[in-house]
Amino acid sequence: MKKERGKVREEKKILSKAEKERLAQFEKRSEEMKQQGYTRHELTVSIGAANAFALILLIPLFVGGCGLFYLLHHTLAFARLNMVVFLIAIVLLIVVHELIHGLCWSFFTPHHFQEIRFGVMMPSLTPYCTCLVPLPKGAYIFGAVMPLIVLGIVPMIAAIIIGEPTLLLIGIIMTDSAAGDIMIIWNLLRYKSSASEVIYMDHPTEAGGVVYER
């Protein structure tokens, strides 16, 4: 039933020609692994659930980050914020977010960046990065968590230390934009297997991946 729900979710998406080809190759490979005795387990995250978590996460991030900033510097001064420049920076950093995923995963693939693909999930306009080959669990988590650390957590900490409110706001938003990654990482960390063979694959059109084990 879970697999059927996943198929329904995929059918509602608008896939490009390249995405359809990647999905077809992915399903073909899954079928081949099934014939070899592997069992498939879904570790994907729906965009709706990721967006809902992002809304919830934004509250403690904003209150906690701004509260700590104010305690240390007794001001926030968001009035100085240039909104146009700020929005352009956020859009560029969202692109950089996906590039970091791809760069980190490429370290663990045989042909490196050649096995990384980028795209946009339609109609939600959600950018994504996907890896075409299996990854070790640790490598998968490493690639998933690095944008959160580099673009979110580190800028937040730096902003609080140096007293830069614009950087703080960028850090909060980029941390919140990694809500889906946090859910994926949580799924990976809590997934335990006693199987002798475990293979982790990123899903080509869904957020998250699947596990094959036998």
C-alpha positions in Angstrom: 0.0 0.0 0.0 2.9 2.4 0.8 4.5 1.8 -2.5 1.1 2.4 -4.3 0.8 5.7 -2.5 4.3 6.6 -3.7 3.2 5.9 -7.3 0.1 8.1 -6.9 2.3 10.9 -5.7 4.7 10.5 -8.6 1.8 10.6 -11.1 0.6 14.0 -9.8 4.0 15.5 -10.6 4.9 17.1 -13.8 8.1 15.4 -14.9 10.5 16.6 -17.6 11.7 14.2 -20.3 15.1 13.8 -18.4 13.2 13.1 -15.1 11.0 10.5 -16.8 14.0 8.8 -18.2 15.8 8.8 -14.8 12.7 7.5 -13.1 12.3 4.7 -15.7 15.9 3.7 -15.2 15.5 3.8 -11.5 12.4 1.5 -11.5 14.1 -0.9 -14.0 17.1 -1.1 -11.6 14.7 -1.7 -8.7 13.0 -4.5 -10.5 16.4 -6.1 -11.3 17.4 -5.9 -7.7 14.0 -7.4 -6.6 14.8 -10.4 -8.9 18.1 -10.7 -7.2 16.4 -11.1 -3.8 16.5 -7.5 -2.5 13.7 -5.9 -0.6 12.9 -2.2 -1.2 12.2 0.1 1.6 11.0 3.7 1.0 12.7 6.6 2.9 11.2 9.4 0.8 9.7 12.6 2.3 6.6 14.3 0.7 7.0 18.0 -0.2 3.9 18.7 1.8 5.3 17.2 4.9 8.6 19.0 4.4 6.9 22.4 3.9 4.7 21.8 7.0 7.9 21.0 9.1 9.6 24.1 7.7 6.7 26.3 8.9 6.9 24.7 12.4 10.7 24.9 12.5 10.8 28.6 11.5 9.2 29.7 14.8 11.9 28.4 17.2 14.6 29.3 14.8 13.4 32.9 14.5 12.6 33.4 18.2 15.7 31.6 19.5 18.1 33.2 17.0 16.7 36.8 17.4 16.4 36.4 21.1 20.0 35.3 21.6 21.2 38.0 19.2 19.3 40.7 21.1 20.6 39.5 24.5 24.1 39.9 23.3 23.8 43.1 21.2 20.6 44.8 22.5 19.5 45.5 18.9 18.3 43.8 15.7 18.2 46.7 13.3 16.4 44.9 10.5 15.2 48.3 9.2 18.6 48.6 7.4 17.8 45.5 5.4 17.8 46.0 1.6 14.9 43.7 0.7 15.8 43.4 -3.1 19.4 42.5 -2.4 18.2 40.1 0.4 15.8 38.2 -1.8 18.4 37.9 -4.6 20.8 36.5 -2.1 18.3 33.9 -0.9 17.6 32.8 -4.4 21.3 32.4 -5.2 21.9 30.6 -1.9 19.1 28.1 -2.7 21.0 27.2 -5.9 24.3 27.0 -3.9 22.4 24.7 -1.4 21.8 22.1 -4.2 25.3 22.5 -5.6 26.7 21.7 -2.1 24.6 18.5 -2.1 26.0 17.5 -5.5 29.6 18.4 -4.7 29.6 16.4 -1.4 28.0 13.3 -2.9 30.3 13.4 -6.0 33.3 12.7 -3.7 31.8 9.2 -3.2 30.8 8.2 -6.7 33.0 6.5 -9.3 32.7 9.2 -11.9 32.1 12.1 -9.5 30.1 15.0 -10.8 29.0 13.1 -13.9 26.7 11.1 -11.7 24.9 14.1 -10.2 21.8 15.7 -11.7 19.8 18.8 -10.8 16.3 19.8 -11.5 13.1 21.5 -10.2 10.1 19.6 -8.9 6.9 20.8 -10.6 4.4 22.2 -9.8 5.9 23.0 -6.4 8.9 24.8 -8.0 11.2 23.0 -5.5 14.8 22.7 -6.7 16.6 19.4 -6.1 19.8 17.5 -6.6 20.0 13.7 -7.1 22.7 11.1 -7.2 22.4 8.4 -9.9 24.4 5.7 -8.1 24.3 4.0 -4.7 25.9 5.8 -1.8 27.2 4.5 1.6 24.9 5.6 4.4 27.5 7.9 5.9 28.2 9.6 2.5 24.4 10.0 1.9 24.0 11.7 5.3 27.2 13.8 4.8 25.9 15.2 1.5 22.4 15.8 2.9 23.6 17.7 6.0 26.4 20.0 4.6 24.1 22.7 3.1 22.4 23.0 6.5 25.7 23.5 8.2 27.5 25.7 5.6 24.6 28.0 4.7 22.4 27.8 7.8 24.0 27.0 11.1 27.4 28.6 10.5 26.0 31.9 9.3 23.6 32.0 12.3 26.4 31.4 14.8 28.7 33.9 13.0 26.0 36.6 12.9 25.3 36.2 16.6 29.0 36.5 17.4 29.7 39.5 15.2 26.4 41.3 15.6 25.2 41.2 11.9 21.3 41.0 11.8 21.1 40.5 8.0 23.4 37.5 8.2 21.3 36.2 11.0 18.2 36.4 9.0 19.9 34.6 6.1 21.1 31.9 8.4 17.6 31.4 9.8 16.0 31.1 6.4 18.7 28.8 5.0 18.4 26.6 8.1 14.7 26.5 7.6 15.0 25.8 3.9 16.9 22.6 4.9 13.8 21.2 6.7 13.3 18.5 4.1 17.0 17.5 4.4 16.6 17.3 8.2 13.6 14.9 7.7 15.6 12.8 5.3 18.6 12.6 7.6 16.3 11.6 10.5 14.9 8.8 8.4 18.4 7.6 7.5 19.6 7.7 11.1 16.7 5.8 12.6 16.7 3.2 9.8 18.3 0.1 11.2 19.0 -3.1 9.3 20.3 -6.5 10.2 20.6 -7.6 6.6 24.0 -8.6 5.3 23.7 -6.4 2.2 22.3 -2.9 2.4 22.3 -0.4 -0.5 21.2 3.2 -0.3 19.9 5.0 -3.4 18.7 8.5 -3.8 15.3 8.7 -5.5 15.4 10.5 -8.8 12.1 12.4 -8.5 11.2 12.3 -4.8 12.9 13.9 -1.8 14.9 11.2 0.0 15.8 7.8 -1.1 15.2 4.0 -0.9 17.0 1.2 0.8 17.6 -2.2 -0.8 18.5 -5.1 1.5 18.9 -8.8 1.5 
